[in-house]
Amino acid sequence: MFTDALRAFSQVFSKPFRRVFWLSLLSTIVVLALFGAGGQWALEALPQFGVGWADITLEWIARFFAIVVLIPLVHPVVSLVAGLFLERIAAIVEEEDYPTHRPGRDQPFLQSLLVSVRFTLVLIAVNIVALPFYLLPGVNLVLFWIINGYLLGREYFELVALRHIELEDARALRRRHKLRIFVGGVVVAGFATVPFLNLLTPLFATAFMVHISKRIGLA
């Protein structure tokens, strides 16, 4: 698994991956800007008490919580946007590293979009529920790795597997190899905690899961 992770990491910086990265990054900035604009609108809609110090205090508290909530949204938003390009990433890895294997089939655009939206909503919901625990030193990082390791391992493995087999078969294969896929997901979650590198997480996760899927016999 360590070798596969290093291979996926090196591929992230290859030319085909860079093109997808810039497309997804620019799109992510637009989406986050829209989130920020919505948050600003919500702040301006807060009621005023007519007491200077109270209004200022409330505004600063609201802005603080807006930032705290926005931070966990960065990775789900990156995943949502990049999800529209990941079929191409999986195809590149398969062509370069497994040319003798049967090529995968790209999923229809609408289906890829729905899967990305569903995954993003799950990531947002789970991380918002876990947000109070993320504020606890010593617990936050481990909890983040466990929660997101499970979610990321499951979703990215199924994304790759669906290029070759049906959904029920992909889920059955994931259950048979759940420990390996969970550990792979934890590696991805660890990657996602590194500043700047976390923007490359969807690309790394897709390439990594292609390698893992081949290790467990997905031809």
C-alpha positions, 0 to 999 in steps of 0.5 A: 500500500505504501508503494501504491501511495507513493506512485499515486503521489508522483502521478498527481504532479504529471501533466494530465493531472495538472490540467484537471487540477487547475480546472477543479481549483478555479471552479472550487474558488468560484463555488467557495466565493459563492458560499462566502457571499451567501454567508456575508448576506446572512451576516447582514441579515442579523438583527440589531440590538441598537447597542453598539458594543452588543452589535459589534460583539455579535457580529464578530462572533457570527463571523468567527463561526462563519469561518469555522463552518467554512473550513470543513466545507473546503474539502467537500467542495473540492471533492464535488468540483473535482468529481466531475473530472475524476473519470479522466484521471482513473482512465489515465492511471489505467492506461499508463500502469495497467495497459493489459487490463480491460479498460474501464467505462466512463460513467454518464455525466449526469450519474457522475454529477449525482454521485459527486453531489451525494458524496459532498452532502454526506461529507458536509453533514457528517463533518458539521455534526462532528465539528464540536469534537474537532475543537478538542485538541488531541481528538480532532485529528484522529477523529477526522482521519477515522470519519473521513477515512471511512467515507473517502475510502468507500466513495473513491473505491466505488468510483473506481470500481464502477468503471468495471463492475455494477454497483452491488458488485462494487459494494460487495467487493468493498465489504470483502476488503473493507480493512484495506480500503479503510486504511487506504481511506485513512491515508487519503484523509491524512493527505487531506490534512496537509495544507495546499496538498489537500487541494490535490486530494481528489486526484491523489485519492482516485489514482490511489484507489485505482492501484488498490483496486488492482491489488485486490483483483479488479481487472 
